[in-house]
Amino acid sequence: MDRTDCLAADGADPLAGSRARFALPEGVLYLDGNSLGALQPAVASRLRQLIEHEWGTGLIRSWNDAGWAELPARVARRLAPIVGADADEVAVTDSTSTNLFKALAAARALRPDRDVLLTDDANFPTDLYVARGLADLVGDLQVRVVPGAELLEHLDDRVAVLSLTHVDYRTGRTHDPVTTTAAAHEAGAVTVWDLSHSAGALDVDLHAWDADLAIGCTYKYLNGGPGSPGYLYVARRWHQDATNPIAGWFGHARPFDFEPDYVPATGAARFLNGTAPVLSMAALETALEVWEGVARADVAAKCASLTSTFIAAVDATCGDHVEVVTPRDPARRGAQVSLRHPHAHALTRALMARGVIGDHRPPDLVRFGFSPLYVRHVEVWDAALHLAELLTTGAWDRPEFHARRTVP
């Protein structure tokens, strides 16, 4: 493959029309959609309209007149098809970590006679923090962290909950959700999937997975904006039994009756809590419009093609200088490629100085995330050439690139 082949692939891309809806800075190759998605001008316009008119003029009347009160339900309807769910199985609310706490607590309550929450040692650190925090709080739950390769061997009759992140944030490796969920169910456990690095990049189908509960963020491949609301999925079979440990008035069946006793709403809406963050919720609602008519299969196919193109380009131009740690089989990876280099932080900084934006994860990984709606094959190829030039010339090894920064 060469640059001409990449241009041809972009010309045949069924998602090519989506790129025009994003505001990408001139001269920047943005390959960090696995940390923060790009801005759509429509989102900026929506926020200006909301701030200046709905809030500025309408004031509190806009809860009714502008439909603020219905925002969580409207956003759930847009989000549900992206993860293979029905709208009433999705609650858009709170942060990802808060939703994980609620999902783990609800799952554990569904198996009160068991005392183990099982996860793997490659899970996202926050997921481990939340799991251990829940265990400390309830007192009769143990968090068992095992190597991913040994995961299924530890599914015994003590496991109440199996909690996993679908895509490993470091390497991009994916779990097999169908096989893993089936094994958990066979052992009598309830599953909680973290979709933060897969929704909007892979063909996520929670119904086909037979998933129990799931959570995820919306500011990565879903492009909802910095800190945009998270979401929580509850399979229909658990709607009557799953309980929200943080009962709030928006999760009440009749929130504006202001009743002193809590009566949960139907479906996943019972996992709503306090007042919705209207600004970020409205931004997310507009950001999700770009997904209308987009097939999950096309998204997954493009991500496989982009990542394969990048790996092939790295192999051809600088494979002696870095190690590809992401699985080479497209069926076993997400929409990212991670490269190992002993000075990954400095290399990441040097790439940024050239306008190639990826990120670094300690101690030695450079990550590149390929958002299918706006990244082109030719950009992937060009990014690999920048990387090769830095590595083969040693131009990354300068004092200003070694200076530490918090992010990324």
Order of alpha helices (4+ residues) and beta strands (2+ residues): alpha-beta-alpha-alpha-alpha-beta-alpha-beta-alpha-beta-beta-alpha-beta-alpha-beta-beta-alpha-alpha-beta-beta-alpha-beta-beta-beta-alpha-alpha
